[in-house]
């Protein structure tokens, strides 16, 4: 579940994010409990036959935030079926049912029609992205493999406009100060976009101008919400 494989070291269970059953890996232990630990891959000694061809990608960040990106697509579909069985049996206590195989997508890329990304500031630049595993530290991806390409273009343009002006502030969870919190985009079956900006503060004239700059650039944006 969640893209974590399970291995044992001298009988002690270790969960390894982005690991594939059949991998032989060297891991760094990052947390220990009484009955299990969690480790991150530091070296892929031998790759499973079910792992994708690029063996240089081993971390959550390497896979642009895709929990199952390290698996060949047919195996992603297989494990989704297995997880469904697990939920029905262990949580639902069901034994007598018929489960059909998971249907894979014709194109497993750029299908996602909704994205929510938090804002952050790294080295003076405003970014949006995903939270690293088990943290609220944001990392930015060069290309989101799953989200709609036009939404990716909107995000890039929004950040380009924001970084023209160094007065924009980003929300800080500790101090509870800063304006920009999250951006959400959603596309319907007519290719119409919804643009939602979540802020910590009031709507200023500068913010209105920023939003108008983005909506003028992309005619497909049909509605704008500021929360």
LUMBAPA-650308 format. One record per atom (N, C-alpha, C, CB): residue in one letter; x, y, z. Coordinates in steps of 0.02 Angstrom, whole numbers, plus 50000, padded with zeros to 5 digits. Glycine has a CB too. Layout:
AXYZ ...
***
This chain:
X500424994050000 X500005000050000 X500445006250000 X499535000050061 X500245011249959 X500625017449957 X501305016749924 X500715020150025 X501405011349888 X502035010349852 X502615008149896 X502225016649818 X502455004949953 X502995002549997 X503064994949990 X502855004450071 X503684992649981 X503804985449981 X504014983350051 X504354983649929 X504044976950061 X504194974150127 X504764969250121 X503574970750158 X505284970350162 X505844965750164 X506014964050237 X506454968650128 X506484959450245 X506674957350314 X507434957450321 X506394950350330 X507654959850378 X508364959550395 X508414955650460 X508674966750402 X508704949650456 X508754945150514 X508074944350549 X509274947850564 X507554943650507 X506874942550533 X506494948750552 X506924938150592 X506824954650549 X506514960950568 X506224964250506 X507024965650605 X505574966050508 X505224968750450 X505434975950437 X504474968350461 X505564977450373 X505744984250352 X505324986150291 X506514984750336 X504954991650297 X504564994250241 X505004999050201 X503914997850266 X504974998350134 X505415002250091 X505005005750036 X505964997750060 X504885012350042 X504535015949989 X504905015349922 X504455023350007 X504515014749869 X504765014249800 X505155007849786 X505195020249784 X505095003049831 X505394996549819 X504924992049780 X505594993249886 X505204987249744 X504814982549704 X504944975449729 X504974983149628 X504434971349739 X504554964349757 X505034961049709 X503894960449760 X505574958249735 X506094955349694 X506724959549690 X505834954149625 X506674965949711 X507274970249714 X507754967649767 X507074977549730 X508394968649756 X508904967749808 X509194974749820 X509464962449787 X509104977449880 X509274984549891 X509674985449955 X508644988749894 X510044991049955 X510364993450016 X509944999350039 X511124995450005 X509744999350104 X509315004650128 X509615008050189 X508625001950145 X509425014350198 X509595018050258 X508975018350302 X509865025250241 X509025015850364 X508455015750409 X508305022950432 X508585011150470 X507685025150423 X507505031950443 X507035032050504 X507175035550385 X506735026450520 X506325026150581 X506285018950604 X505615028950568 X506235018150670 X506195011450701 X505625011150751 X506865009650735 X505235005850746 X504715004250796 X504904997550827 X503995004050763 X504504995250874 X504654988950907 X504634983050859 X504174987650965 X504164983250813 X504054977350770 X504264978450698 X503334975350773 X504414984550679 X504594985750609 X504994992250603 X503964986050564 X505324993050546 X505684999250531 X505495001650461 X506434998150536 X505735007550445 X505625010350378 X506295012750351 X505095016050378 X506435011150288 X507075013050260 X507015015750189 X507545007150260 X507475020050170 X507495022850103 X508055019550062 X507585030550105 X507935018349999 X508425015049956 X509025019749944 X508105013049889 X509615017249961 X510235021049947 X510605017949888 X510685021250009 X510465011549875 X510805008149819 X510365002449794 X511505005549840 X510265002249729 X509894996749698 X510404991549675 X509444999149639 X510484986249714 X510994981149700 X510774976749641 X511124976749762 X510154974749642 X509884970449589 X509154972249579 X509974962849605 X508954973949518 X508274976249505 X507804970349492 X508264981049446 X507204970849518 X506674966049503 X506494966249429 X506054967349547 X506254960749403 X506024960549333 X505394964949325 X505874953349311 X505064966649381 X504464970649377 X504604978149381 X503994968749433 X505244980149389 X505434987149394 X505524990049323 X506094988049435 X505374996549316 X505454999849251 X506194999749231 X505185007149252 X506325001149168 X507005000249140 X507505005149171 X506985001149065 X507295011249190 X507765016249217 X507905014749290 X507475023449209 X508475011549303 X508645009449371 X508965014949412 X509115003549369 X509055020949383 X509325026549420 X508805030049463 X509645031549373 X508165028549450 X507615031649486 X507415027149545 X507005032949440 X507515029649607 X507375025349665 X506975028949719 X508015022649694 X506925035649716 X506595039149771 X505915041849748 X507025044949797 X505505043849796 X504845046749783 X504915052949739 X504495048549848 X505435057049753 X505555063049714 X505765061449643 X506075067449749 X506165056049635 X506385053949568 X505785052549523 X506835047649573 X505255049849553 X504675047849514 X504135053249513 X504385041349542 X504345059449527 X503895065249522 X503255064449562 X503715066449450 X503325061249621 X502745060449665 X502265054849646 X502365066849666 X502475050349602 X502045044649582 X502215038549625 X502145042949506 X501755036549668 X501885031149716 X502065024549683 X501285030249761 X501795023249623 X501915016849590 X502325017549526 X501245013449575 X502655023349519 X503025024649457 X503585019749444 X503295031449460 X503845016349497 X504405011849487 X504195005049458 X504765010749554 X503535003849456 X503274997549431 X503094997949357 X502664995349471 X503234992649320 X502974992149252 X502214992549255 X503214985549217 X501894995549204 X501184997149209 X500754990949220 X500955000849147 X500914985449187 X500504979449197 X500524977049269 X500734973849150 X501094978349303 X501154976449374 X500794981449420 X501894975949393 X500764987749399 X500364992549437 X499644990249440 X500414999649405 X499384988149382 X498694985749377 X498594979449419 X498504984349303 X499084974849416 X499054968649455 X499014970049530 X499664964249440 X499444974549555 X499464975849627 X498854979649651 X500094979649645 X498544983649606 X497924986949625 X497364981849638 X497704992049570 X497354976549597 X496874971149609 X497024967649674 X496894966249550 X497664966249687 X497854962849749 X497674967049811 X498614961349749 X497774973649807 X497604978049863 X496854978149875 X497864985049851 X496464977849821 X495744977549828 X495534971249865 X495394977949759 X495834965649847 X495704959249883 X495864959849956 X496104953549851 X496434963049971 X496664963850039 X496164967850081 X497344967250041 X495914973350052 X495434977650087 X494774973950099 X495304984150047 X494524970550047 X493894966950054 X493944961350105 X493684964049986 X494524957850106 X494604952250152 X494774954350223 X495144947650126 X495294958350232 X495534960050299 X495104965250335 X496254962450296 X494864970150296 X494464975450327 X493724974150321 X494634982250295 X493514971850262 X492804970450251 X492574963650275 X492644971250179 X493054959150291 X492894952350313 X492464948650262 X492544952550380 X492594949850199 X492214946450146 X492634940850117 X492014951550090 X492314935150108 X492654929350078 X492314927050014 X492674923750128 X491664928050010 X491274925449954 X491084931249908 X490654921649978 X491484932649858 X491334938049810 X491714936649745 X491524945049839 X491494939849692 X491844939249628 X492184945949613 X491344937249571 X492834945749603 X493214951849589 X493494951549519 X493784952749641 X493314956249478 X493574956549410 X494254959849410 X493084960249364 X494684958049363 X495354961249359 X495294968749348 X495774958049303 X495764972549375 X495784979749365 X495904981249291 X496324983049408 X495514985849263 X495594987649193 X496114993249188 X494914990049161 X496634991949150 X497154997049140 X496935002349091 X497804993749117 X497265008149094 X497115013649048 X497475012648981 X497305020449079 X497165014948927 X497505014748862 X498135018948864 X497035017148806 X498085024848897 X498665029148905 X498725030848980 X498605035748862 X499235028149014 X499295029249086 X499605035949105 X499695023749116 X499675040549058 X499985047049072 X499505052849057 X500625047749030 X499595058249094 X499245064649082 X498485063949081 X499485067649017 X498215059649122 X497495058649124 X497155062349182 X497345051249129 X497535064549231 X497235067249292 X496935074149279 X497765067649349 X496305075149299 X495955081349282 X495895086149342 X495265079849255 X496245084549396 X496235088949455 X496915088849489 X495675086849505 X497145094649509 X497785095049544 X497725100349599 X498365096749495 X498005098749657 X498065103549712 X498795103649734 X497575101749772 X499115109449731 X499815109849750 X499915115649799 X500265110749687 X500305114449852 X500465119849898 X501015124349870 X500685117049966 X501015130649891 X501565135249873 X502125134549923 X501305142549869 X502735135849900 X503315136249945 X503825140949913 X503625129149957 X504335142749950 X504865146849922 X505525143349934 X504865154049955 X505885141949879 X506525138449882 X507045142849847 X506485131349849 X507585144449883 X508125148649856 X507865155149824 X508515144749803 X507365158049858 X507095164449836 X506555163949782 X507645168549810 X506435157849755 X505945156949702 X505305153849730 X506225152549646 X504725156449708 X504085153449727 X503975147249684 X503495158549719 X503825141649717 X503695135449681 X503025132549704 X504275130249694 X502775127749667 X502235123449691 X502475116249681 X501555124849653 X502165111649716 X502395104749708 X502035099949755 X503125104249719 X502395094649773 X502135089449817 X502515089549883 X502185082549783 X502195086849934 X502535085949998 X502975079749993 X502035085350057 X503585080250020 X504005074350025 X503685069350073 X504725076350049 X503865063050068 X503585057850110 X503665059550184 X503905051150094 X503125058950222 X503125059850294 X503365066750315 X503565054650326 X503235071950273 X503445078750290 X502995083750256 X504185079850271 X503095090150274 X502745095550240 X503245099850201 X502355099950290 X503805096850183 X504295100250142 X504105099250069 X505015097650156 X504035104750032 X503795104449963 X504375103449915 X503395110849946 X504275099149866 X504765098649811 X504395099549745 X505135091749814 X504745102449697 X504455103949632 X504685098749581 X504655110949608 X504235096749537 X504415091749486 X504515095349419 X503875086249479 X504975092749379 X505095095749313 X504515094449266 X505755093149283 X504205088649274 X503635086849232 X503185082249272 X503855083549165 X502545083949276 X502065079549310 X501805074449260 X501475083649341 X501985068149271 X501825062949222 X501075061549217 X502175056549241 X500695063049269 X499995061049271 X499505066649255 X499835058249338 X499675072849268 X499175078049261 X499125080649190 X499345083749307 X498535083249175 X498385086149110 X498915091249090 X497685089349111 X499135091049028 X499695095349006 X499515102749007 X499895093348935 X498895104448992 X498715111548994 X498735114249066 X498015112548964 X498515110149114 X498555112349183 X499275113349204 X498215107149229 X499715109249178 X500435110149191 X500675116949164 X500845104349159 X500425118749105 X500615125149075 X500355131049116 X500345125649004 X499745130349143 X499455135649185 X499875136649248 X498725133949205 X500075131149279 X500485131549339 X501145134949326 X500615124549368 X501465133049270 X502115136049253 X502055143549241 X502415132549192 X501525145449206 X501425152549191 X501275156449255 X500865153449139 X500855153649299 X500705156949363 X501345158249402 X500215152549404 X501775153249406 X502405154049444 X502875159049410 X502755147249452 X502865159149344 X503265164049307 X503035171149324 X503205162849230 X502385172249326 X502115178849344 X502265180649416 X501365179049331 X502195175849461 X502325177149532 X503055179149544 X502155170949574 X503515175949509 X504225177149521 X504495183449487 X504615171249498 X504055186949450 X504245193549425 X504265198649481 X503745195749370 X503855197449533 X503775202249587 X503975198949653 X503035204949590 X504505201449684 X504775198249744 X504375200049807 X505495200349754 X503825203749800 X503435205749859 X502915200449879 X503085212449846 X502785195549835 X502305190349853 X502565186149911 X502155185749792 X502125184449958 X502325180350015 X501975173650013 X502165184050082 X502315168650041 X502055161750043 X501895159950115 X502565156750012 X501345156450125 X501115154750192 X501605150150228 X500425151350188 X501745151750291 X502175147750333 X501755144450388 X502745152050363 X501785137750392 X501365134150439 X501535135550512 X501415126750426 X502155137450525 X502355138650595 X502155145650618 X503105137750602 X502275150650577 X502115157550597 X501405159550578 X502605162350564 X501085155550534 X500415157050508 X500385163650471 X499905157050566 X500945165550442 X500975171750403 X501155170050331 X501495176650433 X500995174750286 X501115173650215 X500455172750178 X501565167650204 X500425174850116 X499795175150078 X499615168650042 X499835180750029 X500075166250000 X499905160749953 X499935153949987 X500385160849894 X499385150249984 X499355143650017 X499345137949967 X498745143250062 X498815137549927 X498735132049879 X498455134649813 X498285126449908 X498595130949760 X498285132049695 X497925125549677 X498805134149640 X497305126049654 X496935120249630 X496695121549560 X496345118449677 X496775116649516 X496515117049448 X496105110749435 X497095117749396 X495555111849398 X495145106049381 X494845107049312 X494575105049434 X494845101649272 X494605102049203 X494025097249194 X495175100349153 X493505099549157 X492935095049145 X492995091849076 X492275098949150 X492475088049057 X492505084248994 X492465088748932 X491935079248992 X492285095248943 X492265100048887 X492925103948882 X491685104948897 X493425101748920 X494085105148921 X494035112248949 X494385105248852 X493555113348994 X493495119749029 X493845119249096 X492745121749037 X494215124549113 X494625124449174 X494315128649230 X495325126849159 X494365125949290 X494205129549352 X494865131349385 X493745125249399 X494935137549407 X495545140049438 X495375142249510 X495855146149397 X495685139049559 X495535140549629 X496185142349665 X495185134449664 X496195148149697 X496775150349735 X496575150849808 X497025157249708 X496955147349851 X496835147549923 X497355152149955 X496855140349955 X497115157349989 X497575162350017 X497455163350091 X497495168949980 X497935166450123 X497895168350194 X497895175950197 X498485165150237 X497315179050187 X497285186350185 X496725188750141 X497945189150163 X496755195150123 X496235198250083 X496435198450009 X496085205350109 X495915199449967 X496035199949896 X496245207049880 X495395197949855 X496855207849858 X497135214449842 X497055215949767 X497875215049863 X497185222149748 X497175223949677 X497725220149639 X497265231549668 X498305219249671 X498855215549640 X498645208349626 X499475215649685 X498275205449673 X498055198449664 X497555198049606 X497745195749729 X497115202949602 X496625203049546 X496995203549479 X496135208949554 X497505207849476 X497895208649414 X498255202149396 X498405214249422 X498535198749447 X498875192349435 X498395187249405 X499165189649501 X497805186749435 X497315181849411 X497085183549340 X496715181449458 X496965189949327 X496765192049259 X497305190549208 X496595199449258 X497945191349227 X498495189749181 X498465182349161 X499175191349214 X498335178049210 X498315170849197 X497695169049156 X498315166849263 X497115171849174 X496495170049138 X496495172749067 X495885172649176 X496825178549056 X496875181248988 X497325176848944 X497145188448989 X497815173748976 X498295169448939 X497965162848918 X498915168048983 X497505160348960 X497205153748947 X496445154548941 X497375148649004 X496195154248879 X495485155148866 X495065149548895 X495365155648792 X495365143848907 X494985138148934 X494795139049007 X495395131748926 X495105143849043 X494905145249112 X494235148749111 X495455149549150 X493715145349136 X493025147949133 X492775150449200 X492565142549108 X493105148449255 X492885150849321 X493475151549367 X492355146149352 X493445156649410 X493985158149457 X493695158849527 X494375164649436 X494025155749575 X493805156249645 X494405157949689 X493465149549669 X494305162449736 X494825163849785 X494525162149853 X495055171449781 X494865157649888 X494615155249953 X495065158050007 X494585147549955 
***
